Amino acid sequence: MATPRIFIVRHGETEWSLDGRHTGSSDIPLTANGERRVKATGRAMVGHDRLIVPSKLAHIYVSPRKRAQRTFELLNLGLKHPLPWTAHGKKDGEGLSCEAEVEVTEDIREWDYGDYEGITSKRIRELRKEQGLDPGWDIWRDGCPGGESPEDINNRLDRLIKSIRERWHAHALDQPLGSPDARRGDVLIVAHGHILRAFAQRWTGSKLHEGPLFLLEAGGVGTLSYEHHNIEEPAILLGGAFVVDFDESKP
């Protein structure tokens, strides 16, 4: 797996994600069950013989919202550098050694829902009907009054994708297959449902108004990469496997 990847992780369950309320700027904590599930995700997905290999991470991006930051904490990575926030809770032990730095960026915060913050899609459509607006609301096409439009999301995600490719992936892809620099090019992003789905669409060059191409449940993990080890061919990795590093020179 020398081609660098991006792992997108949606924060764990909150009370608002349970009942479908749009949660953008509101800082809603994880539920107890949400924390347990994220811990289980970390145990299953993060490790030297797992999908997300800490030693292969070149950089980590986390949303400024506490629910995303707590989700990252629960993945239990043992960082060489300190967290750029005060920890929101305890974690299990020292964690798995990881030299990547964590960067908090507004570019990966959740969609700003504006007037639709804290209400469900059903209530949004009822409200629009009461206001004489088209009740067939679609965030990917219409955006949010008082919040962000699809164009706003395009701009900040395209900026982040460009930065990732220039700072972390171009160098890794230029290295000979099997070299240490080629192997340490993975990026981890911990954020939110709508923005991560939009990120995946923009990663592959799809327009947001074309609609969501996939789902990402609370606590879920997705993988993005490139076809043919080529930065000009971004792709969604539909299947993955736990990979164990081994010395190919030995029988």
C-alpha positions as CSV (number, residue, x, y, z in Angstrom):
1,M,0.0,0.0,0.0
2,A,2.7,2.5,-1.0
3,T,0.2,4.9,-2.6
4,P,-0.7,7.5,0.0
5,R,-4.2,7.5,1.4
6,I,-6.6,9.7,3.3
7,F,-8.6,8.2,6.1
8,I,-11.8,10.2,6.9
9,V,-13.3,9.5,10.3
10,R,-16.7,10.9,11.3
11,H,-17.1,11.8,15.0
12,G,-19.0,9.4,17.2
13,E,-22.6,9.5,18.1
14,T,-24.2,12.5,19.8
15,E,-27.7,13.1,21.0
16,W,-28.3,15.3,18.0
17,S,-27.0,12.8,15.5
18,L,-29.3,10.2,17.0
19,D,-32.4,12.2,16.2
20,G,-31.2,13.7,12.9
21,R,-30.7,17.3,14.0
22,H,-28.2,19.3,11.9
23,T,-25.2,20.0,14.1
24,G,-22.8,22.6,12.7
25,S,-21.4,25.2,15.1
26,S,-23.1,23.7,18.2
27,D,-20.6,21.8,20.4
28,I,-22.6,18.7,21.3
29,P,-20.6,16.1,23.2
30,L,-20.4,12.4,22.3
31,T,-22.8,10.1,24.1
32,A,-21.4,7.3,26.3
33,N,-22.3,4.8,23.6
34,G,-20.6,7.0,21.0
35,E,-17.4,7.0,23.0
36,R,-17.5,3.2,23.4
37,R,-18.0,2.7,19.6
38,V,-15.1,5.0,18.8
39,K,-12.8,3.1,21.2
40,A,-13.9,-0.1,19.4
41,T,-13.1,1.5,16.0
42,G,-9.7,2.5,17.2
43,R,-8.9,-1.0,18.4
44,A,-10.2,-2.5,15.1
45,M,-8.7,0.0,12.6
46,V,-5.6,1.5,14.2
47,G,-2.4,-0.5,14.6
48,H,0.8,-1.6,13.0
49,D,-1.1,-4.5,11.4
50,R,-4.4,-2.6,10.8
51,L,-5.9,-0.3,8.2
52,I,-4.6,2.9,9.8
53,V,-0.9,2.4,10.6
54,P,0.3,5.2,13.0
55,S,3.9,5.1,11.6
56,K,2.6,5.7,8.1
57,L,0.7,8.9,9.0
58,A,2.3,12.1,7.7
59,H,-0.2,14.5,9.1
60,I,-3.5,14.7,11.0
61,Y,-6.3,17.2,10.5
62,V,-9.1,17.6,13.1
63,S,-12.1,19.9,13.2
64,P,-12.3,22.6,15.8
65,R,-15.4,21.1,17.3
66,K,-15.0,19.2,20.6
67,R,-17.0,16.1,19.4
68,A,-14.4,15.6,16.6
69,Q,-11.5,16.3,18.9
70,R,-12.8,13.8,21.5
71,T,-13.2,11.2,18.7
72,F,-9.6,11.7,17.8
73,E,-8.5,11.3,21.4
74,L,-10.4,8.0,21.6
75,L,-8.5,6.5,18.6
76,N,-5.7,6.3,21.1
77,L,-2.6,7.5,19.2
78,G,0.5,8.1,21.2
79,L,1.7,11.4,19.8
80,K,5.2,12.7,19.8
81,H,3.9,16.3,19.7
82,P,1.3,17.7,22.1
83,L,-2.4,18.1,21.2
84,P,-3.3,21.6,20.0
85,W,-6.2,21.6,22.5
86,T,-6.7,20.7,26.2
87,A,-7.9,17.1,26.3
88,H,-11.6,16.6,26.6
89,G,-11.3,13.4,28.6
90,K,-9.2,10.4,29.5
91,K,-7.9,7.8,27.1
92,D,-6.7,4.2,27.5
93,G,-2.9,4.1,28.2
94,E,-0.2,5.8,26.2
95,G,-1.5,4.8,22.8
96,L,0.3,3.7,19.7
97,S,3.4,5.7,18.8
98,C,2.8,8.3,16.1
99,E,5.1,11.1,14.9
100,A,2.5,13.0,12.8
101,E,1.4,16.4,14.0
102,V,-2.2,17.3,14.7
103,E,-3.5,20.4,13.0
104,V,-6.9,22.0,13.8
105,T,-8.4,23.6,10.7
106,E,-11.6,25.5,10.0
107,D,-11.5,24.1,6.5
108,I,-12.8,20.8,7.8
109,R,-15.4,22.0,10.3
110,E,-18.9,21.0,9.7
111,W,-21.1,22.7,7.1
112,D,-22.5,26.0,8.6
113,Y,-26.3,25.3,8.7
114,G,-27.2,28.9,9.6
115,D,-31.0,29.1,10.1
116,Y,-31.2,25.2,10.0
117,E,-28.9,24.6,12.9
118,G,-30.4,22.2,15.4
119,I,-33.4,21.0,13.4
120,T,-34.2,18.0,11.3
121,S,-34.5,17.7,7.6
122,K,-38.3,17.0,8.0
123,R,-38.7,20.2,10.0
124,I,-36.6,22.2,7.5
125,R,-39.0,21.1,4.7
126,E,-42.0,22.0,6.8
127,L,-40.5,25.4,7.6
128,R,-39.7,26.1,4.0
129,K,-43.3,25.3,3.0
130,E,-44.6,27.7,5.6
131,Q,-42.3,30.3,4.2
132,G,-43.5,29.8,0.7
133,L,-40.2,28.2,-0.4
134,D,-39.6,25.0,-2.3
135,P,-40.1,22.3,0.3
136,G,-37.9,19.9,-1.8
137,W,-34.8,21.2,0.0
138,D,-31.5,19.6,-0.9
139,I,-28.4,20.9,1.0
140,W,-26.1,19.8,-1.8
141,R,-27.9,22.0,-4.2
142,D,-29.5,24.7,-2.0
143,G,-27.1,25.2,0.9
144,C,-28.4,26.9,4.0
145,P,-29.9,30.4,4.5
146,G,-27.8,32.3,7.0
147,G,-25.1,29.6,6.6
148,E,-23.0,28.2,3.8
149,S,-23.7,27.5,0.2
150,P,-22.3,24.6,-1.8
151,E,-19.9,27.1,-3.4
152,D,-18.6,28.1,0.0
153,I,-18.0,24.4,0.8
154,N,-16.3,23.9,-2.6
155,N,-13.9,26.7,-1.9
156,R,-12.7,25.6,1.5
157,L,-12.5,21.9,0.7
158,D,-10.7,22.6,-2.6
159,R,-8.2,24.7,-0.7
160,L,-7.6,21.9,1.8
161,I,-7.3,19.2,-0.8
162,K,-4.7,21.3,-2.8
163,S,-2.7,21.7,0.4
164,I,-2.8,18.0,1.2
165,R,-1.6,17.1,-2.2
166,E,1.2,19.6,-2.3
167,R,2.4,19.2,1.4
168,W,2.1,15.4,1.9
169,H,1.2,13.4,-1.2
170,A,3.2,14.8,-4.1
171,H,6.5,14.0,-2.3
172,A,5.4,10.5,-1.2
173,L,4.2,9.7,-4.8
174,D,7.6,10.9,-6.2
175,Q,9.5,8.4,-4.1
176,P,10.4,4.9,-5.4
177,L,8.0,2.2,-4.3
178,G,9.0,0.7,-1.1
179,S,11.1,3.7,0.1
180,P,10.5,5.0,3.7
181,D,9.3,8.4,2.4
182,A,6.8,6.7,0.0
183,R,5.4,4.7,2.9
184,R,4.9,7.6,5.3
185,G,2.4,9.6,3.3
186,D,-1.0,8.8,4.8
187,V,-3.3,11.6,6.2
188,L,-6.0,11.2,8.8
189,I,-9.0,13.6,9.0
190,V,-11.4,13.6,11.9
191,A,-14.5,15.7,11.3
192,H,-18.2,15.5,10.5
193,G,-20.8,13.8,8.3
194,H,-21.8,16.4,5.7
195,I,-18.3,17.9,5.3
196,L,-16.6,14.6,5.0
197,R,-19.0,13.4,2.4
198,A,-18.5,16.7,0.5
199,F,-14.7,16.2,0.9
200,A,-14.9,12.8,-0.8
201,Q,-16.9,14.3,-3.7
202,R,-14.5,17.1,-4.2
203,W,-11.5,14.7,-3.9
204,T,-12.7,12.9,-7.0
205,G,-13.8,16.1,-8.8
206,S,-17.5,15.6,-8.4
207,K,-19.8,18.6,-8.0
208,L,-21.7,18.9,-4.8
209,H,-25.0,19.5,-6.6
210,E,-24.7,16.1,-8.1
211,G,-25.8,14.8,-4.7
212,P,-24.2,12.6,-2.0
213,L,-22.4,9.6,-3.5
214,F,-22.0,7.7,-0.3
215,L,-23.0,7.6,3.4
216,L,-20.7,7.9,6.4
217,E,-22.3,6.9,9.7
218,A,-21.3,8.3,13.1
219,G,-17.9,6.8,14.0
220,G,-17.5,5.6,10.5
221,V,-14.2,5.4,8.5
222,G,-13.7,6.0,4.8
223,T,-10.6,5.7,2.6
224,L,-9.5,7.9,-0.3
225,S,-6.4,7.4,-2.4
226,Y,-5.1,7.5,-6.1
227,E,-5.3,5.1,-9.0
228,H,-2.1,4.0,-10.7
229,H,0.0,5.7,-8.0
230,N,-0.8,9.0,-9.9
231,I,-1.7,12.3,-8.2
232,E,-3.8,13.2,-11.3
233,E,-6.1,10.2,-10.6
234,P,-7.7,10.6,-7.2
235,A,-10.1,7.8,-6.3
236,I,-12.3,6.4,-3.5
237,L,-10.9,3.2,-2.2
238,L,-13.9,0.9,-2.0
239,G,-12.2,-2.0,-0.3
240,G,-9.4,-2.2,2.2
241,A,-7.6,-4.8,4.2
242,F,-5.6,-5.0,7.4
243,V,-2.0,-5.0,6.1
244,V,1.0,-6.5,7.9
245,D,4.4,-5.1,7.0
246,F,7.1,-7.8,6.5
247,D,10.6,-8.0,5.2
248,E,10.4,-9.1,1.6
249,S,14.0,-10.2,1.6
250,K,13.3,-13.0,4.0
251,P,11.6,-16.3,2.8
